[in-house]
Amino acid sequence: MASLKKLLSDSVVYGLSSIVGRFLNYLLFPVYTYHISAASGGYGVVTEVYAYTALLLVVLTFGMETTYFYYSNREGMDRRQVFSTSLGAVGAVSALFVALVMLFIGPVSAFMGYSDHPEYIRAMACVVALDAFQAILFARLRQEGRPWKFFALKMAFIVISMALNLFVFLVAPHWSHLPWMAWYDEANNVKYIFYINLFCSAVVTLGFVKELKDFRLSLFSTELLKQMLRYAWPLLLFGIVGIFNQVADKMLLPRLLPGDEGHVQLGIYGACIKLAMIMALITQAFRYAYEPFVFGGQKDKQSKETQAQATKYFIMFTLLAFLAVMCYIDVLQYLMGADYREALPAVPIVMMAEILMGIYFNLSFWYKLNGQTWWGAVMSSIGCAVLVAVNIAFVPRIGYMACAWGGLAGYGVCVLMSYFIGQRKNPVPYPVGTIAAYFLLALALYAASALVHIESLPLRLTYNTLLLLVYVAAVMWGERALVQRIVNKIPHR
């Protein structure tokens, strides 16, 4: 129970940095969609470039984040040497990447379809290199149990980014006539999104001065790096395939539709699935606390039972988030400009895909703890093949809806494979019946919301709130023993 308390407390702090940060970032989401028209395809450009950035971040960290946790918790390992070796390797690869992009910026930008705007590629190459370098630094904060500095740095990025974006999109257009605003180009305001990201990433890097002082080139070990790479290379493949599962639709969509239609549809789809990103927030917050928790307690005899319970709780809360978003979608839709709202039917599908991705992450520890990380690469590759096949087959017919269904199918396959293979290799007593009951209840309540049409918005919201409370009541009844323990710990006067 103490372990679960530690996991919960860390998840809350890490979650604050993600959830509060993303919530504040949502304030920018309406700014973008109300000031960048869907027809221009500008938001599609942002969505596509960030998709490539996410993929490149996995390549540049090449599994060293998880590998750092694994080796830091091995007996007899010098944690300072593990840190210096990990940071040195990722830093060197990131620096080489930036140098190559700058050297070959012409062909690189032409290949990506941005020969008229190489500045997008330059800026984002620097961003992804800094983010890769920071990944090891943030991992050290997590490994050392320092969630508050983690929170402070993440929030610094968000606050500065918000301030600069609000200035560029809300203030600058009204001040563009002033002499000192000659740099501002309203016709190409998309580029400022990338420039601001670069500036904020650079500022956050400065916040790691203390950790960077602990880096010692003399502690960099080639022999240790070889060992770490043997552990990490399957994670790299796993990571590439895993992130490709998340971004493949955004990379394929502009190439599977003719002309500018691809970027237009991608912008609409990319805007609407922002509403589904609460699942990514919960999964990320859980992962930040869960990885060091599991690796640090891998010798604990109760760890399997704890993993099973933690997975159940994760699914309970993500299903609650799913219902909350879908019950109030009639209000949440106003976060975006009217010309982006046509993709709202994709939101529940994408949210379910995000839940399956989180479950897949929870199920993945059997091969990470056993050092058989190549299993992750195999299963994710199969899931990715399913996703790509669905996109190629159906995007030309039904557009961005194929992207949503492809993600759901790909992650569904991954979950099934990881569960059945994992139960043979390293069985964990997951409460499958209880989890299935929560899933069926959530889907039934969603159907009750979607199929019952109520014209009055206040009445519709009241009806949906009652459905949400039914789920909460059912979960509290199903977990009444846990609820009772929590109630008993509340001080009574």
Summary of the structure (lengths in Angstrom):
residues: 493
radius of gyration: 23.0
end to end distance: 25.6
largest distance: 71.4
contacts: 1635
relative contact order: 0.11
helix: 85%
strand: 0%
